[in-house]
Amino acid sequence: MRFGFTTGSCAAAASKAAVHMLFFGGTKREITICTPKGIDYNAEILDIKKENNMVSCAVRKDGGDDPDVTTGALVYSTVRLYEYEALAVTEEEFKCDISDNNPSLRIIIKGGTGVGTVTKPGLDQPVGNAAINHVPREMITEVVTDVCKQADFHGILEVTISVPQGEEIAKKTFNERLGIVGGISIIGTSGIVEPMSTQAILDTIKLELNQRYVNGYDMVAITPGNYGLDFMKNAYGYDLDRSVKCSNFVGATIDMAREIGFKKVLLTGHIGKLIKVSGGIMNTHSKEGDCRMELMAAAAIMCGATSEVAKNILESVATEEGLNILDDAGILDETMMCVMDRIMNNLSRRATDDMAIECIMYSNDRGELAKSEGAEKWLILLVQEQGQQI
């Protein structure tokens, strides 16, 4: 599969082309930068505009074979030249954006149209900053500094990154949930986009965990998704959308929560995901292992199921169907508690003694199926906290 390049790489490439044209004139139709991954990015330069002491140009985002909502968007860089006496700026404005090797060169990096603003703590950038993460900032600073050296330039440059489609694109991302408003983030740690990047999902999960932790909470609720949203609202008054979404990465999310410093984790989820955890499967994606019905049948046998009941479960294609079979056999509740016991054994082993963990498991048709001993008490605390935040 073909890899692509991040919005950070696009911003850096556009910035390099813009500053090159600013100092050396001419028209740059393509530019090459080296990404942090060590892979060269040969970018086509589009929509070039020149004015006195200013050049603007764009690079079109190519996400490769990754289904990235930003693919096709134009990422602009506008580089503006200032003299020292023409611009009154504080040292704080230069934070993270000054060339360490050339203190007489000052590079101010700003967010323009379609680049979000950080409004909550715990993200890569402090509250109030443009959502241009530190690696893209470093990439922009490095390429701009290199061109300034060639031009023997000493002074102030303002680099404004904008994405005209950014505000619309942001509606399809987690940005608003994370507290990034007004547009997308300029991101990327390696400079390239790997197809179906697991790391991008894990990075988002870690951001959400960090945000909660820096706001002073030592307990966090996690869930694979919004299955059971209505059940949780009706049964407990809890908005499941406030949980950190761990997708299929149950084990990795527990690891991150422990490393960040959380003392308590409440996992809530649909049986279709959580029954896999009873078998020690901590990445619940079907490509990693799908033995839902085998695990259900094994638990049923432990609770006295006949071979016929076990056979019927194994021939089922969905957990909801398996639950009907267990109900008809009169062993639904005890089987679900057996499954929960095994889930808790595996969750506790993963969390280690550093962090306590509880769990609630439900289905779409039947609601709550089983819960660990302390789960309801923790959920009540989360509901109370949720009410205080509204």
Secondary structure as GFF3:
##gff-version 3
##sequence-region A 1 390
A	DSSP	beta_strand	4	5	.	.	.	ID=ss1
A	DSSP	alpha_helix	7	24	.	.	.	ID=ss2
A	DSSP	beta_strand	30	34	.	.	.	ID=ss3
A	DSSP	beta_strand	40	44	.	.	.	ID=ss4
A	DSSP	beta_strand	46	51	.	.	.	ID=ss5
A	DSSP	beta_strand	54	60	.	.	.	ID=ss6
A	DSSP	beta_strand	74	82	.	.	.	ID=ss7
A	DSSP	three_ten_helix	84	86	.	.	.	ID=ss8
A	DSSP	three_ten_helix	91	94	.	.	.	ID=ss9
A	DSSP	beta_strand	106	111	.	.	.	ID=ss10
A	DSSP	beta_strand	117	118	.	.	.	ID=ss11
A	DSSP	alpha_helix	134	151	.	.	.	ID=ss12
A	DSSP	beta_strand	156	162	.	.	.	ID=ss13
A	DSSP	alpha_helix	166	170	.	.	.	ID=ss14
A	DSSP	alpha_helix	175	178	.	.	.	ID=ss15
A	DSSP	beta_strand	180	181	.	.	.	ID=ss16
A	DSSP	beta_strand	192	193	.	.	.	ID=ss17
A	DSSP	alpha_helix	198	214	.	.	.	ID=ss18
A	DSSP	beta_strand	219	223	.	.	.	ID=ss19
A	DSSP	alpha_helix	229	236	.	.	.	ID=ss20
A	DSSP	three_ten_helix	240	242	.	.	.	ID=ss21
A	DSSP	beta_strand	244	245	.	.	.	ID=ss22
A	DSSP	alpha_helix	250	260	.	.	.	ID=ss23
A	DSSP	beta_strand	264	270	.	.	.	ID=ss24
A	DSSP	alpha_helix	271	277	.	.	.	ID=ss25
A	DSSP	alpha_helix	292	302	.	.	.	ID=ss26
A	DSSP	alpha_helix	307	314	.	.	.	ID=ss27
A	DSSP	alpha_helix	319	328	.	.	.	ID=ss28
A	DSSP	alpha_helix	332	351	.	.	.	ID=ss29
A	DSSP	beta_strand	356	363	.	.	.	ID=ss30
A	DSSP	beta_strand	367	371	.	.	.	ID=ss31
A	DSSP	alpha_helix	375	389	.	.	.	ID=ss32
###
